[in-house]
């Protein structure tokens, strides 16, 4: 279930990086690329896996002394067994990778990215312009990506999406809303009965009327502060994650949260 969810995220065009430890054959087939490291952090394989991990199998089998891969085997288990083979002389997979075409292709792609990154410019308007290369695209054709104000979406879109988000959150928390309504009604009845038939024709009566308004505002503020803490604690982890991704402005988040509380 988790891998299916991650696969659905990857299909939207996002890059997903996972650390796996000896997965099953079915789970291993869901990955498109692999960075395989041996003890010491040395690279053994880096590149596209291919269908049924054919690229990985072909690369490792080119080294001397590797057990032949059979179709019934799990590629993940087979590659780990090949790396930990005790029989001497053990092949130097790190050196084998450095001499392979995979290593040369990786270096070429890195150099192409560096070359395009060196042509990045900053216009007079202050918006940063970066150049990116996608896989399978020739090195001469670069995609220019512009980011204004540090956010992917303009403030109007952020305001709209945040408002829609918080309205949906509060709509799905009826117990929270009903609790606040009941507290306000209880406070109103209590203060109303305490100052019932108040004589406002003299100075003491006027002071009492002003006092009850002040007490109502103070008590309502304290009650709302206490009740909103549970909502803030629930949303805090989501807010930190989305703020780190520069999804929206923190100021707009606070404004929309205050509007939703009203």
FENKA-V260530 format. One record per residue. N is the residue number from 0. RES is the residue in one small letter. PHI is phi in whole degrees, 0 to 359 (NA if undefined). PSI is psi as a letter, one per 40 degrees, with the letter a starting at -180 (* if undefined). D_FIRST is the distance of its C-alpha to the first C-alpha in Angstrom with 1 decimal. Layout:
BEGIN
n=N res=RES phi=PHI psi=PSI d_first=D_FIRST
n=N res=RES phi=PHI psi=PSI d_first=D_FIRST
END
This chain:
BEGIN
n=0 res=x phi=NA psi=d d_first=0.0
n=1 res=x phi=294 psi=d d_first=3.8
n=2 res=x phi=293 psi=d d_first=5.5
n=3 res=x phi=295 psi=d d_first=5.2
n=4 res=x phi=296 psi=d d_first=6.3
n=5 res=x phi=294 psi=d d_first=8.8
n=6 res=x phi=296 psi=d d_first=9.9
n=7 res=x phi=296 psi=d d_first=10.7
n=8 res=x phi=294 psi=d d_first=12.7
n=9 res=x phi=296 psi=d d_first=14.4
n=10 res=x phi=291 psi=e d_first=15.5
n=11 res=x phi=279 psi=e d_first=17.4
n=12 res=x phi=102 psi=e d_first=19.7
n=13 res=x phi=274 psi=i d_first=18.6
n=14 res=x phi=270 psi=h d_first=18.7
n=15 res=x phi=244 psi=h d_first=15.8
n=16 res=x phi=246 psi=h d_first=17.0
n=17 res=x phi=234 psi=i d_first=14.9
n=18 res=x phi=256 psi=h d_first=16.6
n=19 res=x phi=239 psi=i d_first=15.3
n=20 res=x phi=229 psi=h d_first=17.1
n=21 res=x phi=52 psi=g d_first=17.4
n=22 res=x phi=282 psi=i d_first=14.0
n=23 res=x phi=286 psi=i d_first=13.7
n=24 res=x phi=296 psi=d d_first=15.3
n=25 res=x phi=293 psi=d d_first=12.4
n=26 res=x phi=293 psi=d d_first=10.6
n=27 res=x phi=295 psi=d d_first=14.1
n=28 res=x phi=289 psi=e d_first=14.8
n=29 res=x phi=282 psi=e d_first=12.4
n=30 res=x phi=272 psi=i d_first=14.8
n=31 res=x phi=263 psi=d d_first=18.1
n=32 res=x phi=231 psi=i d_first=20.3
n=33 res=x phi=217 psi=h d_first=20.9
n=34 res=x phi=246 psi=h d_first=23.3
n=35 res=x phi=256 psi=h d_first=24.3
n=36 res=x phi=244 psi=i d_first=26.6
n=37 res=x phi=256 psi=i d_first=28.8
n=38 res=x phi=301 psi=h d_first=30.5
n=39 res=x phi=104 psi=e d_first=32.7
n=40 res=x phi=79 psi=e d_first=30.3
n=41 res=x phi=277 psi=i d_first=31.8
n=42 res=x phi=284 psi=h d_first=30.0
n=43 res=x phi=253 psi=d d_first=29.5
n=44 res=x phi=208 psi=h d_first=27.5
n=45 res=x phi=210 psi=h d_first=26.5
n=46 res=x phi=162 psi=a d_first=25.7
n=47 res=x phi=289 psi=h d_first=23.7
n=48 res=x phi=284 psi=d d_first=22.0
n=49 res=x phi=81 psi=i d_first=22.8
n=50 res=x phi=293 psi=h d_first=21.6
n=51 res=x phi=56 psi=f d_first=20.7
n=52 res=x phi=57 psi=f d_first=21.8
n=53 res=x phi=294 psi=d d_first=25.3
n=54 res=x phi=292 psi=d d_first=26.6
n=55 res=x phi=296 psi=d d_first=25.6
n=56 res=x phi=298 psi=d d_first=27.1
n=57 res=x phi=297 psi=d d_first=30.2
n=58 res=x phi=294 psi=d d_first=30.7
n=59 res=x phi=288 psi=d d_first=30.5
n=60 res=x phi=288 psi=e d_first=32.5
n=61 res=x phi=288 psi=e d_first=35.3
n=62 res=x phi=281 psi=i d_first=36.0
n=63 res=x phi=284 psi=i d_first=38.5
n=64 res=x phi=84 psi=e d_first=37.6
n=65 res=x phi=270 psi=h d_first=33.9
n=66 res=x phi=295 psi=h d_first=32.8
n=67 res=x phi=295 psi=h d_first=32.2
n=68 res=x phi=278 psi=h d_first=28.6
n=69 res=x phi=247 psi=i d_first=28.0
n=70 res=x phi=300 psi=d d_first=25.6
n=71 res=x phi=282 psi=e d_first=24.1
n=72 res=x phi=282 psi=i d_first=23.3
n=73 res=x phi=274 psi=h d_first=20.1
n=74 res=x phi=302 psi=d d_first=21.2
n=75 res=x phi=294 psi=d d_first=19.6
n=76 res=x phi=294 psi=d d_first=21.5
n=77 res=x phi=296 psi=d d_first=24.6
n=78 res=x phi=291 psi=d d_first=24.9
n=79 res=x phi=291 psi=d d_first=24.8
n=80 res=x phi=296 psi=d d_first=27.3
n=81 res=x phi=293 psi=d d_first=29.4
n=82 res=x phi=289 psi=d d_first=29.6
n=83 res=x phi=257 psi=f d_first=30.5
n=84 res=x phi=297 psi=h d_first=33.0
n=85 res=x phi=278 psi=e d_first=36.0
n=86 res=x phi=290 psi=h d_first=38.5
n=87 res=x phi=278 psi=i d_first=41.1
n=88 res=x phi=279 psi=h d_first=41.6
n=89 res=x phi=287 psi=h d_first=38.0
n=90 res=x phi=293 psi=i d_first=37.3
n=91 res=x phi=271 psi=g d_first=37.0
n=92 res=x phi=293 psi=d d_first=33.8
n=93 res=x phi=296 psi=d d_first=34.3
n=94 res=x phi=293 psi=d d_first=37.7
n=95 res=x phi=297 psi=d d_first=36.3
n=96 res=x phi=291 psi=d d_first=33.9
n=97 res=x phi=297 psi=d d_first=36.7
n=98 res=x phi=264 psi=e d_first=38.8
n=99 res=x phi=266 psi=i d_first=36.2
n=100 res=x phi=290 psi=d d_first=35.7
n=101 res=x phi=298 psi=d d_first=32.2
n=102 res=x phi=295 psi=d d_first=34.0
n=103 res=x phi=296 psi=d d_first=36.7
n=104 res=x phi=293 psi=d d_first=34.2
n=105 res=x phi=296 psi=d d_first=32.4
n=106 res=x phi=296 psi=d d_first=35.8
n=107 res=x phi=296 psi=d d_first=36.9
n=108 res=x phi=292 psi=d d_first=33.9
n=109 res=x phi=296 psi=d d_first=34.5
n=110 res=x phi=295 psi=d d_first=38.1
n=111 res=x phi=295 psi=d d_first=37.4
n=112 res=x phi=294 psi=d d_first=35.3
n=113 res=x phi=297 psi=d d_first=38.0
n=114 res=x phi=296 psi=d d_first=40.6
n=115 res=x phi=287 psi=d d_first=38.9
n=116 res=x phi=293 psi=d d_first=38.3
n=117 res=x phi=289 psi=e d_first=42.0
n=118 res=x phi=266 psi=e d_first=42.9
n=119 res=x phi=293 psi=i d_first=41.1
n=120 res=x phi=233 psi=i d_first=43.6
n=121 res=x phi=238 psi=h d_first=44.0
n=122 res=x phi=294 psi=i d_first=45.8
n=123 res=x phi=294 psi=d d_first=48.5
n=124 res=x phi=288 psi=e d_first=46.3
n=125 res=x phi=98 psi=e d_first=44.1
n=126 res=x phi=278 psi=h d_first=40.9
n=127 res=x phi=280 psi=h d_first=39.3
n=128 res=x phi=243 psi=h d_first=38.8
n=129 res=x phi=241 psi=i d_first=36.5
n=130 res=x phi=247 psi=h d_first=36.1
n=131 res=x phi=235 psi=i d_first=32.9
n=132 res=x phi=241 psi=h d_first=32.2
n=133 res=x phi=260 psi=i d_first=29.2
n=134 res=x phi=294 psi=h d_first=28.3
n=135 res=x phi=87 psi=e d_first=30.3
n=136 res=x phi=263 psi=h d_first=32.9
n=137 res=x phi=301 psi=i d_first=36.4
n=138 res=x phi=296 psi=d d_first=37.7
n=139 res=x phi=283 psi=e d_first=40.5
n=140 res=x phi=251 psi=h d_first=38.3
n=141 res=x phi=249 psi=i d_first=36.6
n=142 res=x phi=258 psi=h d_first=34.7
n=143 res=x phi=268 psi=h d_first=36.3
n=144 res=x phi=245 psi=h d_first=34.0
n=145 res=x phi=249 psi=h d_first=35.9
n=146 res=x phi=236 psi=h d_first=34.8
n=147 res=x phi=255 psi=h d_first=37.2
n=148 res=x phi=61 psi=e d_first=37.6
n=149 res=x phi=84 psi=e d_first=34.5
n=150 res=x phi=240 psi=i d_first=32.1
n=151 res=x phi=286 psi=d d_first=30.2
n=152 res=x phi=242 psi=i d_first=31.3
n=153 res=x phi=291 psi=i d_first=34.9
n=154 res=x phi=298 psi=d d_first=35.8
n=155 res=x phi=296 psi=d d_first=36.1
n=156 res=x phi=293 psi=d d_first=32.5
n=157 res=x phi=299 psi=d d_first=31.4
n=158 res=x phi=298 psi=d d_first=33.6
n=159 res=x phi=294 psi=d d_first=32.2
n=160 res=x phi=292 psi=d d_first=28.5
n=161 res=x phi=293 psi=d d_first=29.2
n=162 res=x phi=297 psi=d d_first=31.3
n=163 res=x phi=297 psi=d d_first=28.7
n=164 res=x phi=296 psi=d d_first=26.0
n=165 res=x phi=289 psi=d d_first=28.4
n=166 res=x phi=296 psi=d d_first=29.7
n=167 res=x phi=292 psi=d d_first=26.3
n=168 res=x phi=298 psi=d d_first=25.6
n=169 res=x phi=288 psi=d d_first=29.0
n=170 res=x phi=294 psi=d d_first=28.6
n=171 res=x phi=272 psi=e d_first=25.5
n=172 res=x phi=238 psi=g d_first=27.5
n=173 res=x phi=296 psi=d d_first=30.4
n=174 res=x phi=296 psi=d d_first=31.2
n=175 res=x phi=293 psi=d d_first=31.9
n=176 res=x phi=292 psi=d d_first=34.2
n=177 res=x phi=295 psi=d d_first=35.9
n=178 res=x phi=297 psi=d d_first=36.6
n=179 res=x phi=295 psi=d d_first=38.3
n=180 res=x phi=296 psi=d d_first=40.3
n=181 res=x phi=295 psi=d d_first=41.6
n=182 res=x phi=295 psi=d d_first=42.6
n=183 res=x phi=294 psi=d d_first=44.5
n=184 res=x phi=295 psi=d d_first=46.2
n=185 res=x phi=296 psi=d d_first=47.1
n=186 res=x phi=295 psi=d d_first=48.6
n=187 res=x phi=296 psi=d d_first=50.5
n=188 res=x phi=295 psi=d d_first=52.0
n=189 res=x phi=297 psi=d d_first=53.0
n=190 res=x phi=289 psi=d d_first=54.7
n=191 res=x phi=295 psi=d d_first=56.2
n=192 res=x phi=290 psi=d d_first=57.9
n=193 res=x phi=293 psi=d d_first=59.1
n=194 res=x phi=246 psi=f d_first=60.9
n=195 res=x phi=291 psi=h d_first=61.9
n=196 res=x phi=57 psi=f d_first=65.3
n=197 res=x phi=288 psi=h d_first=65.7
n=198 res=x phi=276 psi=h d_first=69.1
n=199 res=x phi=255 psi=f d_first=68.6
n=200 res=x phi=271 psi=e d_first=72.3
n=201 res=x phi=236 psi=i d_first=72.9
n=202 res=x phi=294 psi=d d_first=71.5
n=203 res=x phi=295 psi=d d_first=69.6
n=204 res=x phi=294 psi=d d_first=67.8
n=205 res=x phi=295 psi=d d_first=66.7
n=206 res=x phi=298 psi=d d_first=65.4
n=207 res=x phi=293 psi=d d_first=63.5
n=208 res=x phi=295 psi=d d_first=61.9
n=209 res=x phi=294 psi=d d_first=60.9
n=210 res=x phi=296 psi=d d_first=59.6
n=211 res=x phi=293 psi=d d_first=57.4
n=212 res=x phi=293 psi=d d_first=55.8
n=213 res=x phi=296 psi=d d_first=55.2
n=214 res=x phi=297 psi=d d_first=53.7
n=215 res=x phi=298 psi=d d_first=51.4
n=216 res=x phi=294 psi=d d_first=50.0
n=217 res=x phi=294 psi=d d_first=49.6
n=218 res=x phi=293 psi=d d_first=47.9
n=219 res=x phi=296 psi=d d_first=45.6
n=220 res=x phi=297 psi=d d_first=44.6
n=221 res=x phi=294 psi=d d_first=44.0
n=222 res=x phi=297 psi=d d_first=42.0
n=223 res=x phi=292 psi=d d_first=39.7
n=224 res=x phi=297 psi=d d_first=39.3
n=225 res=x phi=290 psi=d d_first=38.2
n=226 res=x phi=282 psi=d d_first=35.8
n=227 res=x phi=282 psi=e d_first=34.1
n=228 res=x phi=298 psi=d d_first=33.1
n=229 res=x phi=298 psi=d d_first=30.1
n=230 res=x phi=291 psi=d d_first=28.9
n=231 res=x phi=293 psi=d d_first=29.7
n=232 res=x phi=298 psi=d d_first=27.9
n=233 res=x phi=294 psi=d d_first=24.7
n=234 res=x phi=271 psi=e d_first=25.0
n=235 res=x phi=297 psi=d d_first=26.3
n=236 res=x phi=297 psi=d d_first=23.2
n=237 res=x phi=295 psi=d d_first=22.0
n=238 res=x phi=297 psi=d d_first=25.6
n=239 res=x phi=298 psi=d d_first=25.9
n=240 res=x phi=293 psi=d d_first=22.8
n=241 res=x phi=286 psi=d d_first=24.0
n=242 res=x phi=292 psi=d d_first=27.6
n=243 res=x phi=297 psi=d d_first=26.8
n=244 res=x phi=273 psi=e d_first=25.3
n=245 res=x phi=56 psi=f d_first=28.6
n=246 res=x phi=281 psi=d d_first=27.0
n=247 res=x phi=200 psi=i d_first=30.0
n=248 res=x phi=280 psi=h d_first=33.3
n=249 res=x phi=295 psi=d d_first=33.5
n=250 res=x phi=296 psi=d d_first=36.7
n=251 res=x phi=296 psi=d d_first=35.2
n=252 res=x phi=300 psi=d d_first=32.4
n=253 res=x phi=294 psi=d d_first=35.1
n=254 res=x phi=296 psi=d d_first=37.2
n=255 res=x phi=292 psi=d d_first=34.5
n=256 res=x phi=297 psi=d d_first=33.4
n=257 res=x phi=295 psi=d d_first=37.1
n=258 res=x phi=295 psi=d d_first=37.4
n=259 res=x phi=293 psi=d d_first=34.5
n=260 res=x phi=294 psi=d d_first=36.0
n=261 res=x phi=292 psi=* d_first=39.2
END
